[in-house]
Amino acid sequence: MDNAAKQTGKPFLMRIGIGLFGVGMVAVLAVFVMFAAGLENLPVWLSAAAGLITPLGLLLGLIALVREARSAKTG
């Protein structure tokens, strides 16, 4: 798995973080579009996804970035 991550240039955790952040941003966009269309009772799962998945993806991406910087610094 490390060999595959080195070939693509991004560690596994970074790819997961980017994916989660992208899904969360789609959820945020869906919430904004639905609210602009006049819907008031938005699904709770959609609001939760927009509020939780986006920062989780960002956090995982930042953790991967820090880990990569530390490993490059020591090795």
Secondary structure as UniProt FT lines:
FT   HELIX           2..8
FT   HELIX           12..36
FT   TURN            37..38
FT   HELIX           44..74
//
